[in-house]
Amino acid sequence: YGFEGNAAFTHQLKKLEKGLKQRGMRVALFTENVVGVHDGSAELFVDDGRGALGSSLATTKTDLTIDATRGWVQTNATVAKSWRRATVRSTDVAHFLLDIGRHSDFLGVKIDIEGFEYDLLAHAHAKGALCNNVHMLVIEWHEGMLRNSSTAGASGRL
């Protein structure tokens, strides 16, 4: 299973999904759909610059710019102020993981959600969807890119 909220990847992911299914693999890729803390819809912030590859649910994530000598540099703006807003489907991560876990002998999860991992993991943990359900958890942390002091250092609390 895979989730991608950024519509820029929809065509490529649907093509990949079709190819994998033709090879007999069980796969479901949910495009223009994010895992979040509720079912329904969510506001996704999408970076239309630099190839439109960036997106985040985290309103406090700082925007980046590229500098010829310093590389990627954080700006003074958050993605909520400088990126386009898109409404996408949202799937409650706790409900999803609990449902999949009931039907799986092994559940591995990879999370790279650009700063929203703190809210997502806290929600999944509070709902009992992580411990005794997820066997392997791989996370890309984005702590240094968040401005909200309530999430700064949150990785130590999870």
C-alpha positions in Angstrom: 0.0 0.0 0.0 1.1 3.5 -0.6 -0.3 7.0 -0.2 0.6 10.2 -2.1 -1.3 13.4 -1.8 0.6 15.4 -4.4 -1.2 15.2 -7.7 2.1 15.7 -9.6 2.8 12.0 -9.0 -0.6 10.6 -9.8 0.2 9.6 -13.4 3.5 8.0 -12.6 2.1 6.1 -9.6 -0.9 4.8 -11.5 1.4 3.5 -14.3 3.6 1.9 -11.6 0.6 0.3 -9.9 -0.7 -1.1 -13.2 2.8 -2.6 -14.1 3.2 -4.2 -10.7 -0.3 -5.8 -10.9 0.5 -7.1 -14.4 3.4 -8.9 -12.8 1.1 -10.6 -10.3 1.9 -8.4 -7.3 -0.7 -7.2 -4.8 -0.5 -3.5 -4.7 -2.7 -0.5 -4.0 -1.5 3.0 -4.4 -3.8 5.8 -3.2 -3.1 8.9 -5.1 -4.3 12.4 -4.2 -4.9 10.8 -0.8 -2.9 11.3 2.4 -2.7 9.4 5.6 -3.8 11.7 8.3 -5.5 11.9 11.7 -9.1 11.6 10.3 -11.0 10.2 7.4 -12.4 12.7 4.9 -10.4 15.5 3.4 -7.3 17.4 4.3 -5.5 20.6 3.3 -2.2 19.7 1.6 0.4 22.4 1.0 2.1 21.9 -2.4 5.2 23.5 -3.7 4.6 24.4 -7.3 8.3 25.5 -7.8 11.3 23.3 -8.3 9.4 20.7 -10.2 6.4 20.6 -7.8 7.9 17.8 -5.8 7.3 19.1 -2.3 4.1 18.8 -0.3 3.2 18.7 3.4 0.3 18.6 5.8 2.5 20.4 8.5 1.5 24.0 8.6 4.6 24.9 10.6 7.1 23.4 8.2 9.6 26.0 6.9 9.9 26.6 3.2 13.3 26.0 1.5 15.1 27.8 -1.3 18.2 26.8 -3.2 21.3 29.0 -3.0 24.1 28.6 -5.5 26.8 28.4 -2.9 25.0 27.1 0.2 22.6 24.6 -1.3 19.1 24.2 0.3 18.4 27.0 2.8 15.4 27.5 5.0 13.4 30.7 4.5 11.5 32.8 7.0 8.2 31.5 5.6 6.2 28.4 6.4 4.7 26.2 3.7 1.2 27.3 4.9 2.1 30.9 3.8 4.1 30.2 0.6 2.8 27.0 -1.0 -0.4 26.4 -2.8 -3.2 24.8 -0.9 -4.9 21.7 -2.3 -7.8 19.7 -0.8 -7.1 16.0 -1.0 -8.7 12.8 0.5 -7.5 11.8 4.0 -7.4 8.3 5.4 -7.1 7.9 9.2 -3.8 6.2 9.7 -4.9 4.5 12.9 -8.0 3.0 11.3 -6.0 1.9 8.2 -3.1 0.3 10.2 -5.5 -1.5 12.6 -7.5 -2.9 9.6 -4.4 -4.0 7.7 -2.9 -5.4 10.8 -5.8 -7.7 11.4 -5.2 -9.3 8.0 -1.4 -9.4 8.0 1.3 -11.5 9.6 3.9 -8.7 9.2 3.2 -5.0 8.9 6.0 -2.7 7.9 5.5 1.1 7.7 7.7 3.7 6.0 6.9 7.3 6.8 8.2 10.4 4.9 5.5 13.0 5.3 7.5 16.2 5.6 7.0 17.2 9.2 3.5 15.7 9.8 5.1 12.5 11.2 4.8 13.9 14.8 1.1 14.4 14.7 0.5 11.2 12.7 2.5 9.0 15.1 1.0 10.5 18.2 -2.5 9.9 16.8 -1.7 6.3 15.7 -0.1 5.6 19.1 -3.1 7.0 21.1 -5.5 4.8 19.1 -3.4 1.7 19.7 -2.4 1.3 16.1 1.4 1.1 16.5 2.5 -1.1 19.4 1.7 -4.8 19.0 0.5 -4.0 15.4 3.4 -2.6 13.4 6.5 -4.8 13.2 8.8 -2.4 11.5 8.7 1.4 11.4 11.0 3.5 9.2 10.7 7.3 9.6 12.3 10.3 8.0 12.3 12.9 10.8 11.9 16.6 9.9 12.3 18.2 13.3 14.8 20.9 12.2 12.3 22.2 9.7 9.4 22.8 12.1 8.7 26.1 13.9 6.1 25.0 16.3 7.7 24.5 19.7 5.2 21.8 20.6 6.6 19.6 17.9 10.2 20.6 18.3 11.8 17.7 20.2 8.7 15.6 19.8 10.7 12.6 18.5 12.0 12.1 22.1 8.4 11.9 23.4 7.2 9.3 20.9 
